[in-house]
Amino acid sequence: LLLSRCVSGIQMLSVQPDTKPKGCAGCNRKIKDRYLLKALDKYWHEDCLKCACCDCRLGEVGSTLYTKANLILCRRDYLRLFGVTGNCAACSKLIPAFEMVMRAKDNVYHLDCFACQLCNQRFCVGDKFFLKNNMILCQTDYEEGLMKEGYAPQVR
């Protein structure tokens, strides 16, 4: 997976008053704040660990950062720059790399497109869905299709 080589964790640590101040990897000044961030085996002021593209403070947007081509990036910018885009299996339109998706085997869907392709019923968390002939189906339409084919689904 592309991301696994580029992801690093961010830890927020309390600065102990009796320890020698650490140097910030971003600005090279001593960290005298109450908290510091540890990422990429270095220490940072909270203000200094920022995304190279959007300038957001990475300690505030999550516990991970992404690195590639000597850039430190937030997840959204990493995916925008280096992520893989693809097409929705239902509508065939482009899905940007940073957008949330639903997956069924090798098929990827926009969240809004993840619905039964016969009756358009949207799926909720915990709903059963079926992938038949590369179409996502609700349980009712799947079972009706099996009945038309001459055999009933086995209930376990």
N, C-alpha and C positions, 0 to 999 in steps of 0.2 A: 504494500500500500504506500502510495506516495507520501502521505502525511507522516507516517511513523518515523521516518528518518529526520524529520524537520521539527518535531514537537519537543518542547522543553517545559518543565514545570516551573512555576513561580511560587516561592514561599515568602510569606510575610513573617518577619521575626521581630521580637522586641529587642531593643538595644539595652543591654545591661549596663547600668551606670558605672560599674567598676571595671569594664573592659576597655581596651584601647580602641579608639574610633577606627572604623574600617574606611578604606578609600572607595569612592563611588566609581564604577566602571564607566559611567556616562560623562561625568563632569570632572573627575579626578580630585574632587574636594573630599574632605573628611565628612563622614555621615554622623552628624550630631543630633539627628532627629530621634524621636521616641521609637519609631519603627523604621526598618529597612527591608528591602526586597532582596532575595537571593534567587538568581536565575543564571543559567549558563555557567555555573560554578564561579560567579562573581557577585559582588554586592552593589546595590543601587539605591539612590534616593527614590522615593515613590514618584517624584516628578521627573526623574531622569530615565526611567524605563518606559519608553514610549514607542509606539508604532512608527516606523520610518515613513509610512504613507499618510496616515490620517492624524498622527500626533496624539492619539488617545493614550491615556495612562493604562498600561497593560495590567497593572495590579488591580485596577478597578473593573476591567472587562472580563475577568476570569482568572483561572489558575494556570493557564497555558499560554505560551507564545510560540511563534513559528519563525524559523530562520531558514533563509535560502539566499544565495548570492550575496553574502555578507549583509543582509538586511534582517532586521528584527521587526516582525510584523504581528498584527492581530490576526485572528482567524479569518475574518471577512476579507481583509486585504490579501492575505496569503492565498486564499482560494480564488479571489478575483484575478490575481496575477499568475498563479501557477496551477490552479485547480483545473480539473477536467470538466468541460461542459458536455452536455449530451441532450438527447431528445426524449421527450415524454412518450411512453409507450401507448398512451391513450390518444393524445391530441397531436402528436408528432412535432410540437413546437419546441424550441430550444429551452433548456433549463439551465440558467446560470449556475456556475460551480458553487456559489455561496448560498444558494437557495435551499431551504429544507425540502426533503423529498420523502416519498414512500417507496419501498422496494418490495417486489415479489419475484423471487428467484433472480433472473438476470434483468428483469424489467424495472425501470425507474419511472416514477410518476410525479407530476406536480401535486401538491397536497390537494388542490381543488379538483384534480382529475382522478383522484383515487376513489372511485365509485364504481358500482356495478355497471358494466357497459351495456346491459340490456335495459334495466329499469332506472338507472341513474341514482339509485339509493346510495348516499354517502355512508361510509363505514365509520363507526365510532370505536374507541378503544375497547378491545375484547370481542368485537364482532368477528364471526367467521367469514372468510372469503375464500374463493377457489379460483385457481388459474387453470383454465381449460382452453385449448387451442389459442394460447397467448392472449386470452381475454380474462379480465377479472370479473367474477360473478358473485352475487350474494348467494346465500345458501338456498333460498327459494328458487331462484332461476337455475342454479346448478342442478338441484334435484329434479326440477321440471324437465330439464334437458336430458337427464338420465332416463326419466320415465318415457320420454319420446323415443329414445334410442332403444327401448325395450327391456331395460333392467333397472331395478330399484337400487338406490345406494344402501350399503350395509351400515346399519346403525350399531355402534358399539357402546 
